[in-house]
């Protein structure tokens, strides 16, 4: 959202993108990123754009290095990301905490743990600059209902909202739409409906 004078709006904005499996939700995000060709229209994304893919991508590095992804370490932001992404319990179980090497040469993590580390990377990148646009591709699919509720309230509608991010998150769970400012429903590759959660 932008104000008439050209500055960014001071308010965060959350868009839920829903629809059945294979309807084109991920393709919409890839089109926004320019990774999938568009046959018509144009996309304008201003500021930092952060993407978290449906398939969590982990490097053979420490947990901390996977989250920082080359960005300078900021303790305050890092600690907020760990809390928002429900990573504290996991770090307590790892032999060296966030200094534990993960990936093929290190400790193998569950799908849910990988997803939360990838989400942590996206959050840490988004918090490096104001008014980031965050694209989240079904990041709640790999976690259980309790952890998913935490990520929705503390990360997507908590940390990212407080930092005034514009967040587009793909989900196939209709009840997640209730927390969004705007909802887009996709079916068979086209937008069927959009508007308020109601």
C-alpha positions as YAML, in Angstrom:
chain: A
units: angstrom
residues:
- id: 1
  name: UNK
  ca: [0.00, 0.00, 0.00]
- id: 2
  name: UNK
  ca: [1.22, 3.50, -0.82]
- id: 3
  name: UNK
  ca: [0.11, 6.92, 0.26]
- id: 4
  name: UNK
  ca: [-0.76, 9.59, -2.30]
- id: 5
  name: UNK
  ca: [2.40, 11.54, -1.64]
- id: 6
  name: UNK
  ca: [4.46, 8.51, -2.74]
- id: 7
  name: UNK
  ca: [5.69, 7.22, 0.62]
- id: 8
  name: UNK
  ca: [5.05, 3.73, 1.85]
- id: 9
  name: UNK
  ca: [1.97, 3.22, 3.97]
- id: 10
  name: UNK
  ca: [2.71, 2.91, 7.68]
- id: 11
  name: UNK
  ca: [0.46, -0.15, 7.95]
- id: 12
  name: UNK
  ca: [1.35, -3.79, 7.38]
- id: 13
  name: UNK
  ca: [-0.77, -5.70, 4.88]
- id: 14
  name: UNK
  ca: [-1.35, -9.45, 4.79]
- id: 15
  name: UNK
  ca: [-2.72, -11.29, 1.75]
- id: 16
  name: UNK
  ca: [-3.80, -14.91, 1.98]
- id: 17
  name: UNK
  ca: [-3.70, -16.89, -1.28]
- id: 18
  name: UNK
  ca: [-5.84, -20.02, -1.18]
- id: 19
  name: UNK
  ca: [-7.13, -22.72, -3.45]
- id: 20
  name: UNK
  ca: [-6.90, -26.46, -4.04]
- id: 21
  name: UNK
  ca: [-3.67, -28.31, -4.76]
- id: 22
  name: UNK
  ca: [-2.44, -27.60, -8.28]
- id: 23
  name: UNK
  ca: [-4.60, -24.52, -8.79]
- id: 24
  name: UNK
  ca: [-1.71, -22.11, -9.41]
- id: 25
  name: UNK
  ca: [-0.94, -20.61, -5.99]
- id: 26
  name: UNK
  ca: [2.81, -21.20, -6.20]
- id: 27
  name: UNK
  ca: [2.81, -20.13, -9.85]
- id: 28
  name: UNK
  ca: [1.37, -16.77, -8.82]
- id: 29
  name: UNK
  ca: [4.31, -16.18, -6.45]
- id: 30
  name: UNK
  ca: [6.81, -17.30, -9.08]
- id: 31
  name: UNK
  ca: [5.19, -14.91, -11.54]
- id: 32
  name: UNK
  ca: [5.59, -12.06, -9.05]
- id: 33
  name: UNK
  ca: [9.26, -12.96, -8.68]
- id: 34
  name: UNK
  ca: [9.78, -13.13, -12.43]
- id: 35
  name: UNK
  ca: [10.73, -16.82, -12.24]
- id: 36
  name: UNK
  ca: [7.72, -17.80, -14.36]
- id: 37
  name: UNK
  ca: [6.91, -15.97, -17.58]
- id: 38
  name: UNK
  ca: [3.77, -13.84, -17.64]
- id: 39
  name: UNK
  ca: [1.64, -13.74, -20.77]
- id: 40
  name: UNK
  ca: [0.08, -10.40, -19.85]
- id: 41
  name: UNK
  ca: [0.22, -7.66, -17.24]
- id: 42
  name: UNK
  ca: [3.10, -6.34, -15.23]
- id: 43
  name: UNK
  ca: [4.51, -6.65, -11.72]
- id: 44
  name: UNK
  ca: [5.99, -3.84, -9.66]
- id: 45
  name: UNK
  ca: [7.61, -4.78, -6.36]
- id: 46
  name: UNK
  ca: [9.39, -2.02, -4.46]
- id: 47
  name: UNK
  ca: [11.91, -2.43, -1.68]
- id: 48
  name: UNK
  ca: [13.34, -5.71, -0.44]
- id: 49
  name: UNK
  ca: [11.54, -8.82, -1.66]
- id: 50
  name: UNK
  ca: [11.93, -12.01, 0.37]
- id: 51
  name: UNK
  ca: [10.78, -15.46, -0.77]
- id: 52
  name: UNK
  ca: [10.36, -18.65, 1.25]
- id: 53
  name: UNK
  ca: [9.74, -21.66, -1.01]
- id: 54
  name: UNK
  ca: [7.39, -24.53, -0.29]
- id: 55
  name: UNK
  ca: [10.32, -26.95, -0.32]
- id: 56
  name: UNK
  ca: [12.66, -25.86, 2.48]
- id: 57
  name: UNK
  ca: [16.21, -25.28, 1.29]
- id: 58
  name: UNK
  ca: [18.99, -25.85, 3.82]
- id: 59
  name: UNK
  ca: [22.74, -25.34, 3.35]
- id: 60
  name: UNK
  ca: [25.42, -27.56, 4.92]
- id: 61
  name: UNK
  ca: [26.17, -24.90, 7.52]
- id: 62
  name: UNK
  ca: [25.22, -24.15, 11.11]
- id: 63
  name: UNK
  ca: [21.66, -23.27, 12.07]
- id: 64
  name: UNK
  ca: [22.72, -19.65, 12.63]
- id: 65
  name: UNK
  ca: [24.48, -19.40, 9.26]
- id: 66
  name: UNK
  ca: [21.39, -20.83, 7.55]
- id: 67
  name: UNK
  ca: [19.24, -18.12, 9.12]
- id: 68
  name: UNK
  ca: [21.67, -15.23, 8.59]
- id: 69
  name: UNK
  ca: [22.40, -16.31, 4.98]
- id: 70
  name: UNK
  ca: [25.36, -13.94, 4.74]
- id: 71
  name: UNK
  ca: [23.70, -10.97, 6.47]
- id: 72
  name: UNK
  ca: [25.47, -9.36, 9.42]
- id: 73
  name: UNK
  ca: [24.49, -10.75, 12.81]
- id: 74
  name: UNK
  ca: [22.05, -8.58, 14.77]
- id: 75
  name: UNK
  ca: [21.37, -10.20, 18.13]
- id: 76
  name: UNK
  ca: [18.07, -8.43, 18.78]
- id: 77
  name: UNK
  ca: [16.59, -9.37, 15.40]
- id: 78
  name: UNK
  ca: [18.00, -12.89, 15.58]
- id: 79
  name: UNK
  ca: [16.45, -13.53, 19.00]
- id: 80
  name: UNK
  ca: [13.05, -12.26, 17.82]
- id: 81
  name: UNK
  ca: [13.22, -14.54, 14.78]
- id: 82
  name: UNK
  ca: [14.02, -17.60, 16.93]
- id: 83
  name: UNK
  ca: [10.97, -16.89, 19.10]
- id: 84
  name: UNK
  ca: [8.61, -16.11, 16.22]
- id: 85
  name: UNK
  ca: [9.62, -19.24, 14.29]
- id: 86
  name: UNK
  ca: [9.36, -21.55, 17.34]
- id: 87
  name: UNK
  ca: [13.01, -22.62, 17.11]
- id: 88
  name: UNK
  ca: [13.99, -22.39, 20.81]
- id: 89
  name: UNK
  ca: [13.01, -25.97, 21.68]
- id: 90
  name: UNK
  ca: [14.84, -27.34, 18.63]
- id: 91
  name: UNK
  ca: [18.02, -25.46, 19.49]
- id: 92
  name: UNK
  ca: [17.91, -26.81, 23.04]
- id: 93
  name: UNK
  ca: [17.89, -30.36, 21.65]
- id: 94
  name: UNK
  ca: [20.80, -29.86, 19.25]
- id: 95
  name: UNK
  ca: [24.27, -30.72, 20.62]
- id: 96
  name: UNK
  ca: [25.77, -27.27, 19.95]
- id: 97
  name: UNK
  ca: [22.59, -25.18, 19.79]
- id: 98
  name: UNK
  ca: [22.56, -22.82, 16.83]
- id: 99
  name: UNK
  ca: [26.24, -23.65, 16.17]
- id: 100
  name: UNK
  ca: [25.27, -27.20, 15.18]
- id: 101
  name: UNK
  ca: [25.98, -28.01, 11.54]
- id: 102
  name: UNK
  ca: [22.92, -29.22, 9.68]
- id: 103
  name: UNK
  ca: [22.34, -30.66, 6.22]
- id: 104
  name: UNK
  ca: [23.86, -33.67, 4.51]
- id: 105
  name: UNK
  ca: [27.19, -33.46, 6.36]
- id: 106
  name: UNK
  ca: [25.71, -32.50, 9.68]
- id: 107
  name: UNK
  ca: [22.60, -33.40, 11.63]
- id: 108
  name: UNK
  ca: [19.52, -34.15, 9.56]
- id: 109
  name: UNK
  ca: [16.40, -32.31, 10.62]
- id: 110
  name: UNK
  ca: [12.72, -33.11, 10.22]
- id: 111
  name: UNK
  ca: [10.68, -31.45, 7.48]
- id: 112
  name: UNK
  ca: [9.04, -29.15, 10.02]
- id: 113
  name: UNK
  ca: [12.38, -28.06, 11.47]
- id: 114
  name: UNK
  ca: [13.76, -27.33, 8.01]
- id: 115
  name: UNK
  ca: [10.64, -25.34, 7.15]
- id: 116
  name: UNK
  ca: [10.98, -23.22, 10.29]
- id: 117
  name: UNK
  ca: [14.67, -22.53, 9.66]
- id: 118
  name: UNK
  ca: [13.86, -21.48, 6.09]
- id: 119
  name: UNK
  ca: [11.06, -19.25, 7.45]
- id: 120
  name: UNK
  ca: [13.54, -17.84, 9.98]
- id: 121
  name: UNK
  ca: [15.90, -16.98, 7.11]
- id: 122
  name: UNK
  ca: [13.07, -15.15, 5.32]
- id: 123
  name: UNK
  ca: [12.08, -13.26, 8.47]
- id: 124
  name: UNK
  ca: [15.66, -12.26, 9.26]
- id: 125
  name: UNK
  ca: [16.11, -10.94, 5.71]
- id: 126
  name: UNK
  ca: [12.79, -9.06, 5.84]
- id: 127
  name: UNK
  ca: [13.71, -7.35, 9.10]
- id: 128
  name: UNK
  ca: [16.93, -5.96, 7.59]
- id: 129
  name: UNK
  ca: [14.98, -3.17, 5.88]
- id: 130
  name: UNK
  ca: [11.61, -1.49, 6.38]
- id: 131
  name: UNK
  ca: [8.53, -2.28, 4.30]
- id: 132
  name: UNK
  ca: [9.77, -5.56, 2.83]
- id: 133
  name: UNK
  ca: [7.50, -7.68, 0.65]
- id: 134
  name: UNK
  ca: [7.49, -11.26, 1.95]
- id: 135
  name: UNK
  ca: [6.28, -14.15, -0.21]
- id: 136
  name: UNK
  ca: [5.60, -17.32, 1.78]
- id: 137
  name: UNK
  ca: [4.72, -20.46, -0.17]
- id: 138
  name: UNK
  ca: [2.72, -22.76, 2.10]
- id: 139
  name: UNK
  ca: [5.19, -22.55, 4.97]
- id: 140
  name: UNK
  ca: [2.64, -23.99, 7.41]
- id: 141
  name: UNK
  ca: [2.18, -27.27, 5.48]
- id: 142
  name: UNK
  ca: [5.16, -29.08, 7.04]
- id: 143
  name: UNK
  ca: [4.31, -28.32, 10.69]
- id: 144
  name: UNK
  ca: [1.65, -29.64, 13.05]
- id: 145
  name: UNK
  ca: [-1.44, -27.64, 13.99]
- id: 146
  name: UNK
  ca: [-0.02, -26.28, 17.26]
- id: 147
  name: UNK
  ca: [3.22, -25.05, 15.70]
- id: 148
  name: UNK
  ca: [1.27, -23.73, 12.71]
- id: 149
  name: UNK
  ca: [-0.94, -21.65, 15.02]
- id: 150
  name: UNK
  ca: [2.20, -20.26, 16.69]
- id: 151
  name: UNK
  ca: [3.79, -19.34, 13.34]
- id: 152
  name: UNK
  ca: [0.59, -17.69, 12.16]
- id: 153
  name: UNK
  ca: [0.12, -15.58, 15.29]
- id: 154
  name: UNK
  ca: [3.72, -14.87, 16.30]
- id: 155
  name: UNK
  ca: [5.48, -14.73, 12.93]
- id: 156
  name: UNK
  ca: [3.15, -13.92, 10.02]
- id: 157
  name: UNK
  ca: [0.67, -11.80, 12.02]
- id: 158
  name: UNK
  ca: [3.18, -10.89, 14.73]
- id: 159
  name: UNK
  ca: [6.81, -10.23, 13.85]
- id: 160
  name: UNK
  ca: [6.26, -9.43, 10.15]
- id: 161
  name: UNK
  ca: [3.20, -7.29, 10.85]
- id: 162
  name: UNK
  ca: [4.99, -5.28, 13.54]
- id: 163
  name: UNK
  ca: [7.83, -4.65, 11.11]
- id: 164
  name: UNK
  ca: [5.28, -3.32, 8.57]
- id: 165
  name: UNK
  ca: [5.91, -6.00, 5.96]
- id: 166
  name: UNK
  ca: [3.53, -6.71, 3.12]
- id: 167
  name: UNK
  ca: [3.10, -10.47, 3.38]
- id: 168
  name: UNK
  ca: [1.60, -12.76, 0.74]
- id: 169
  name: UNK
  ca: [1.21, -16.27, 2.06]
- id: 170
  name: UNK
  ca: [-0.05, -19.29, 0.19]
- id: 171
  name: UNK
  ca: [-2.15, -21.80, 2.10]
- id: 172
  name: UNK
  ca: [-4.71, -24.48, 1.35]
- id: 173
  name: UNK
  ca: [-6.24, -24.09, 4.84]
- id: 174
  name: UNK
  ca: [-9.31, -21.80, 4.56]
- id: 175
  name: UNK
  ca: [-9.35, -20.99, 8.29]
- id: 176
  name: UNK
  ca: [-6.02, -19.15, 7.94]
- id: 177
  name: UNK
  ca: [-7.80, -16.55, 5.81]
- id: 178
  name: UNK
  ca: [-9.51, -15.06, 8.86]
- id: 179
  name: UNK
  ca: [-6.30, -13.27, 9.91]
- id: 180
  name: UNK
  ca: [-5.67, -11.66, 6.50]
- id: 181
  name: UNK
  ca: [-6.49, -8.18, 5.30]
- id: 182
  name: UNK
  ca: [-7.22, -9.49, 1.82]
- id: 183
  name: UNK
  ca: [-7.86, -12.98, 0.43]
- id: 184
  name: UNK
  ca: [-7.31, -14.29, -3.09]
- id: 185
  name: UNK
  ca: [-8.85, -17.62, -4.11]
- id: 186
  name: UNK
  ca: [-7.31, -19.33, -7.13]
- id: 187
  name: UNK
  ca: [-8.85, -22.18, -9.10]
- id: 188
  name: UNK
  ca: [-7.68, -23.76, -12.35]
- id: 189
  name: UNK
  ca: [-5.01, -21.11, -12.84]
- id: 190
  name: UNK
  ca: [-7.27, -18.05, -12.52]
- id: 191
  name: UNK
  ca: [-8.38, -15.81, -9.66]
- id: 192
  name: UNK
  ca: [-11.91, -16.92, -8.85]
- id: 193
  name: UNK
  ca: [-12.60, -14.52, -5.99]
- id: 194
  name: UNK
  ca: [-10.82, -11.89, -3.95]
- id: 195
  name: UNK
  ca: [-11.67, -9.47, -1.19]
- id: 196
  name: UNK
  ca: [-12.00, -9.43, 2.57]
- id: 197
  name: UNK
  ca: [-11.89, -12.71, 4.51]
- id: 198
  name: UNK
  ca: [-15.68, -12.55, 4.76]
...
